[in-house]
Amino acid sequence: MQSDDPAMVAQQIGAVDAPLTDAPFSRAIQHAREILVVRNDMVDVYSRLWCHMYGLAPNHTKVVGSDAFAGVMTSCLDAKCRDRGDRVRILHALIGGSAANAELVW
């Protein structure tokens, strides 16, 4: 469940200095039998960077719902993320690199 509470977020994504792929949220995605992503016709779910994390389990992810954004090519590099530190960690988990490249991903 998404939260604005920093303590809850830290509990879900782990310590700031730990790899995001080791976070409870990431481990749950990687070990899930199936993940269901439900798209709507108001906002492209993949315009939010956190939603790209479902790509860690591509063989178990099902996408259903509106096809309003079916023709949109969405890159994780263009996706929005409220927190700069989260952005760096997520992109590192998805495409590799180092936190030293933070200026390139913000």
MARDOGU-896657 format. One record per atom (N, C-alpha, C, O): x, y, z negated; atom name; residue in one letter; residue number from 1; chain. Coordinates in steps of 0.1 Angstrom, whole numbers, m for minus. Layout:
// residues N
X/Y/Z/atom/type/seq/mol
X/Y/Z/CA/A/NUM/A
...
***
This chain:
// residues 106
X/Y/Z/atom/type/seq/mol
8/m12/0/N/M/1/A
0/0/0/CA/M/1/A
9/12/0/C/M/1/A
19/13/m8/O/M/1/A
6/22/8/N/Q/2/A
13/34/9/CA/Q/2/A
11/43/m3/C/Q/2/A
0/44/m8/O/Q/2/A
22/49/m8/N/S/3/A
21/57/m20/CA/S/3/A
30/70/m19/C/S/3/A
40/69/m12/O/S/3/A
26/80/m25/N/D/4/A
34/92/m26/CA/D/4/A
42/92/m39/C/D/4/A
50/101/m42/O/D/4/A
39/83/m48/N/D/5/A
46/82/m61/CA/D/5/A
60/77/m59/C/D/5/A
62/65/m55/O/D/5/A
71/85/m62/N/P/6/A
84/81/m59/CA/P/6/A
88/67/m66/C/P/6/A
96/60/m61/O/P/6/A
83/65/m78/N/A/7/A
86/53/m85/CA/A/7/A
80/41/m78/C/A/7/A
87/30/m77/O/A/7/A
68/42/m73/N/M/8/A
62/31/m65/CA/M/8/A
69/29/m52/C/M/8/A
71/17/m48/O/M/8/A
73/39/m45/N/V/9/A
80/38/m33/CA/V/9/A
93/31/m35/C/V/9/A
97/22/m28/O/V/9/A
101/35/m46/N/A/10/A
113/29/m49/CA/A/10/A
112/14/m52/C/A/10/A
120/6/m48/O/A/10/A
101/10/m58/N/Q/11/A
98/m4/m61/CA/Q/11/A
96/m12/m49/C/Q/11/A
99/m23/m48/O/Q/11/A
90/m5/m39/N/Q/12/A
86/m12/m26/CA/Q/12/A
98/m13/m17/C/Q/12/A
100/m23/m10/O/Q/12/A
107/m3/m17/N/I/13/A
118/m2/m7/CA/I/13/A
131/m4/m13/C/I/13/A
141/m5/m5/O/I/13/A
132/m6/m26/N/G/14/A
145/m9/m32/CA/G/14/A
153/4/m34/C/G/14/A
149/15/m31/O/G/14/A
165/1/m40/N/A/15/A
174/12/m43/CA/A/15/A
179/19/m30/C/A/15/A
181/13/m20/O/A/15/A
181/32/m32/N/V/16/A
185/40/m20/CA/V/16/A
198/36/m14/C/V/16/A
200/37/m2/O/V/16/A
207/30/m22/N/D/17/A
220/26/m17/CA/D/17/A
220/12/m12/C/D/17/A
230/7/m7/O/D/17/A
209/5/m12/N/A/18/A
208/m9/m8/CA/A/18/A
203/m9/6/C/A/18/A
195/m1/10/O/A/18/A
207/m19/14/N/P/19/A
202/m20/28/CA/P/19/A
186/m22/28/C/P/19/A
181/m30/19/O/P/19/A
180/m15/36/N/L/20/A
165/m16/37/CA/L/20/A
160/m30/40/C/L/20/A
149/m34/36/O/L/20/A
168/m38/47/N/T/21/A
165/m52/51/CA/T/21/A
164/m61/38/C/T/21/A
158/m71/39/O/T/21/A
170/m56/27/N/D/22/A
169/m64/15/CA/D/22/A
158/m59/6/C/D/22/A
156/m65/m5/O/D/22/A
151/m49/10/N/A/23/A
140/m43/1/CA/A/23/A
128/m53/1/C/A/23/A
126/m61/10/O/A/23/A
121/m53/m10/N/P/24/A
109/m61/m11/CA/P/24/A
99/m60/1/C/P/24/A
94/m70/5/O/P/24/A
97/m48/5/N/F/25/A
88/m46/17/CA/F/25/A
93/m53/29/C/F/25/A
86/m60/36/O/F/25/A
106/m52/32/N/S/26/A
112/m58/44/CA/S/26/A
112/m73/42/C/S/26/A
109/m80/52/O/S/26/A
115/m78/31/N/R/27/A
115/m93/28/CA/R/27/A
101/m98/30/C/R/27/A
100/m109/36/O/R/27/A
91/m91/26/N/A/28/A
77/m96/27/CA/A/28/A
74/m97/42/C/A/28/A
68/m106/46/O/A/28/A
78/m87/50/N/I/29/A
76/m87/64/CA/I/29/A
83/m99/71/C/I/29/A
77/m106/79/O/I/29/A
95/m101/67/N/Q/30/A
103/m111/73/CA/Q/30/A
98/m125/70/C/Q/30/A
99/m135/78/O/Q/30/A
91/m127/58/N/H/31/A
87/m140/54/CA/H/31/A
72/m142/56/C/H/31/A
67/m153/53/O/H/31/A
65/m132/61/N/A/32/A
50/m133/63/CA/A/32/A
48/m143/74/C/A/32/A
55/m144/84/O/A/32/A
37/m151/72/N/R/33/A
33/m160/83/CA/R/33/A
28/m152/95/C/R/33/A
30/m155/106/O/R/33/A
20/m142/92/N/E/34/A
14/m133/102/CA/E/34/A
13/m119/97/C/E/34/A
11/m117/85/O/E/34/A
14/m110/106/N/I/35/A
12/m96/102/CA/I/35/A
2/m90/112/C/I/35/A
4/m92/124/O/I/35/A
m8/m84/107/N/L/36/A
m18/m78/116/CA/L/36/A
m17/m63/116/C/L/36/A
m18/m57/105/O/L/36/A
m15/m57/127/N/V/37/A
m14/m42/129/CA/V/37/A
m27/m39/136/C/V/37/A
m30/m43/147/O/V/37/A
m35/m30/130/N/V/38/A
m48/m26/136/CA/V/38/A
m46/m11/141/C/V/38/A
m45/m2/133/O/V/38/A
m47/m10/154/N/R/39/A
m46/4/160/CA/R/39/A
m59/11/160/C/R/39/A
m70/4/160/O/R/39/A
m59/24/159/N/N/40/A
m71/32/161/CA/N/40/A
m70/41/173/C/N/40/A
m59/41/179/O/N/40/A
m80/49/176/N/D/41/A
m79/58/187/CA/D/41/A
m76/72/183/C/D/41/A
m78/81/192/O/D/41/A
m73/74/171/N/M/42/A
m70/88/166/CA/M/42/A
m55/91/166/C/M/42/A
m50/101/170/O/M/42/A
m47/81/161/N/V/43/A
m32/83/159/CA/V/43/A
m26/70/163/C/V/43/A
m30/59/159/O/V/43/A
m15/72/171/N/D/44/A
m7/60/174/CA/D/44/A
0/55/162/C/D/44/A
9/62/157/O/D/44/A
m3/43/158/N/V/45/A
4/38/146/CA/V/45/A
19/38/147/C/V/45/A
26/40/137/O/V/45/A
24/36/159/N/Y/46/A
39/36/161/CA/Y/46/A
45/50/162/C/Y/46/A
57/52/164/O/Y/46/A
37/61/160/N/S/47/A
42/74/158/CA/S/47/A
48/76/144/C/S/47/A
55/86/142/O/S/47/A
45/67/135/N/R/48/A
50/67/122/CA/R/48/A
62/57/121/C/R/48/A
60/45/124/O/R/48/A
73/61/116/N/L/49/A
85/53/116/CA/L/49/A
84/40/108/C/L/49/A
89/30/112/O/L/49/A
77/41/97/N/W/50/A
76/29/88/CA/W/50/A
69/18/96/C/W/50/A
73/6/94/O/W/50/A
60/21/105/N/C/51/A
53/11/112/CA/C/51/A
62/3/122/C/C/51/A
59/m8/125/O/C/51/A
73/9/125/N/H/52/A
83/1/134/CA/H/52/A
89/m10/126/C/H/52/A
95/m19/132/O/H/52/A
89/m10/113/N/M/53/A
95/m20/105/CA/M/53/A
88/m34/108/C/M/53/A
94/m44/106/O/M/53/A
76/m34/113/N/Y/54/A
69/m46/116/CA/Y/54/A
77/m54/128/C/Y/54/A
75/m66/130/O/Y/54/A
85/m46/135/N/G/55/A
93/m52/145/CA/G/55/A
103/m62/140/C/G/55/A
109/m70/147/O/G/55/A
106/m62/127/N/L/56/A
115/m72/121/CA/L/56/A
109/m86/121/C/L/56/A
117/m96/120/O/L/56/A
96/m87/124/N/A/57/A
90/m100/125/CA/A/57/A
82/m101/138/C/A/57/A
70/m103/138/O/A/57/A
88/m99/150/N/P/58/A
81/m98/162/CA/P/58/A
73/m111/166/C/P/58/A
63/m109/172/O/P/58/A
77/m122/162/N/N/59/A
70/m135/165/CA/N/59/A
58/m137/156/C/N/59/A
50/m146/159/O/N/59/A
56/m129/146/N/H/60/A
45/m131/136/CA/H/60/A
36/m119/136/C/H/60/A
27/m118/128/O/H/60/A
38/m109/145/N/T/61/A
30/m97/144/CA/T/61/A
20/m97/155/C/T/61/A
23/m99/167/O/T/61/A
7/m95/151/N/K/62/A
m4/m94/161/CA/K/62/A
m9/m79/160/C/K/62/A
m11/m73/150/O/K/62/A
m11/m73/172/N/V/63/A
m16/m60/173/CA/V/63/A
m30/m60/179/C/V/63/A
m32/m66/190/O/V/63/A
m39/m54/172/N/V/64/A
m53/m54/177/CA/V/64/A
m59/m40/176/C/V/64/A
m52/m31/170/O/V/64/A
m70/m38/181/N/G/65/A
m77/m25/180/CA/G/65/A
m77/m17/192/C/G/65/A
m77/m23/203/O/G/65/A
m79/m4/191/N/S/66/A
m80/5/202/CA/S/66/A
m68/4/212/C/S/66/A
m57/2/208/O/S/66/A
m71/6/225/N/D/67/A
m60/6/235/CA/D/67/A
m58/21/239/C/D/67/A
m52/23/250/O/D/67/A
m62/30/231/N/A/68/A
m61/44/234/CA/A/68/A
m46/48/237/C/A/68/A
m44/58/245/O/A/68/A
m37/41/231/N/F/69/A
m23/45/232/CA/F/69/A
m15/34/240/C/F/69/A
m3/33/239/O/F/69/A
m22/26/247/N/A/70/A
m16/14/254/CA/A/70/A
m6/19/264/C/A/70/A
4/11/266/O/A/70/A
m7/30/270/N/G/71/A
2/34/280/CA/G/71/A
13/43/275/C/G/71/A
22/48/283/O/G/71/A
13/45/262/N/V/72/A
23/54/256/CA/V/72/A
36/46/253/C/V/72/A
35/36/246/O/V/72/A
47/51/257/N/M/73/A
60/45/254/CA/M/73/A
65/51/241/C/M/73/A
69/63/242/O/M/73/A
66/44/230/N/T/74/A
69/50/218/CA/T/74/A
83/44/213/C/T/74/A
85/32/213/O/T/74/A
92/53/210/N/S/75/A
105/49/205/CA/S/75/A
106/52/190/C/S/75/A
101/62/185/O/S/75/A
113/43/183/N/C/76/A
115/46/169/CA/C/76/A
123/59/167/C/C/76/A
122/65/156/O/C/76/A
131/63/177/N/L/77/A
138/75/175/CA/L/77/A
129/88/175/C/L/77/A
133/98/170/O/L/77/A
117/86/181/N/D/78/A
108/98/182/CA/D/78/A
98/97/171/C/D/78/A
91/107/169/O/D/78/A
97/86/164/N/A/79/A
86/85/153/CA/A/79/A
89/94/141/C/A/79/A
100/98/138/O/A/79/A
78/98/135/N/K/80/A
79/107/123/CA/K/80/A
81/99/110/C/K/80/A
77/88/108/O/K/80/A
89/106/102/N/C/81/A
91/101/88/CA/C/81/A
93/113/79/C/C/81/A
101/122/82/O/C/81/A
86/113/68/N/R/82/A
86/124/59/CA/R/82/A
99/126/52/C/R/82/A
103/137/49/O/R/82/A
105/115/48/N/D/83/A
117/116/40/CA/D/83/A
130/113/48/C/D/83/A
131/103/55/O/D/83/A
139/122/48/N/R/84/A
152/121/56/CA/R/84/A
159/108/53/C/R/84/A
164/101/61/O/R/84/A
161/105/40/N/G/85/A
168/93/35/CA/G/85/A
161/80/41/C/G/85/A
167/71/45/O/G/85/A
147/80/40/N/D/86/A
140/68/46/CA/D/86/A
143/67/61/C/D/86/A
144/56/66/O/D/86/A
143/78/67/N/R/87/A
145/78/82/CA/R/87/A
158/71/85/C/R/87/A
159/63/94/O/R/87/A
169/76/78/N/V/88/A
182/70/81/CA/V/88/A
182/55/78/C/V/88/A
187/47/86/O/V/88/A
176/51/67/N/R/89/A
176/37/63/CA/R/89/A
168/29/73/C/R/89/A
172/18/76/O/R/89/A
156/34/77/N/I/90/A
148/26/86/CA/I/90/A
155/24/100/C/I/90/A
155/13/105/O/I/90/A
160/35/105/N/L/91/A
167/34/118/CA/L/91/A
179/25/117/C/L/91/A
182/18/126/O/L/91/A
186/26/106/N/H/92/A
198/17/104/CA/H/92/A
193/2/104/C/H/92/A
199/m6/110/O/H/92/A
182/m1/97/N/A/93/A
176/m14/97/CA/A/93/A
171/m19/111/C/A/93/A
173/m30/115/O/A/93/A
166/m9/119/N/L/94/A
160/m13/132/CA/L/94/A
171/m14/143/C/L/94/A
170/m23/151/O/L/94/A
180/m4/143/N/I/95/A
189/m4/155/CA/I/95/A
204/m4/151/C/I/95/A
213/m3/159/O/I/95/A
207/m5/138/N/G/96/A
221/m5/133/CA/G/96/A
227/9/132/C/G/96/A
220/19/134/O/G/96/A
239/10/130/N/G/97/A
246/22/128/CA/G/97/A
249/25/113/C/G/97/A
249/15/105/O/G/97/A
253/37/110/N/S/98/A
257/39/96/CA/S/98/A
250/52/92/C/S/98/A
246/60/100/O/S/98/A
250/54/79/N/A/99/A
244/66/73/CA/A/99/A
252/78/77/C/A/99/A
247/89/76/O/A/99/A
264/76/82/N/A/100/A
272/88/86/CA/A/100/A
266/94/98/C/A/100/A
269/106/102/O/A/100/A
257/87/105/N/N/101/A
251/93/117/CA/N/101/A
238/99/114/C/N/101/A
229/101/123/O/N/101/A
236/103/101/N/A/102/A
223/109/97/CA/A/102/A
219/121/105/C/A/102/A
207/123/108/O/A/102/A
228/129/109/N/E/103/A
224/141/117/CA/E/103/A
219/138/130/C/E/103/A
210/145/136/O/E/103/A
223/127/136/N/L/104/A
218/122/149/CA/L/104/A
203/117/148/C/L/104/A
196/118/158/O/L/104/A
199/112/136/N/V/105/A
186/106/135/CA/V/105/A
176/115/129/C/V/105/A
164/112/128/O/V/105/A
180/126/124/N/W/106/A
171/135/117/CA/W/106/A
165/145/127/C/W/106/A
157/153/124/O/W/106/A
***
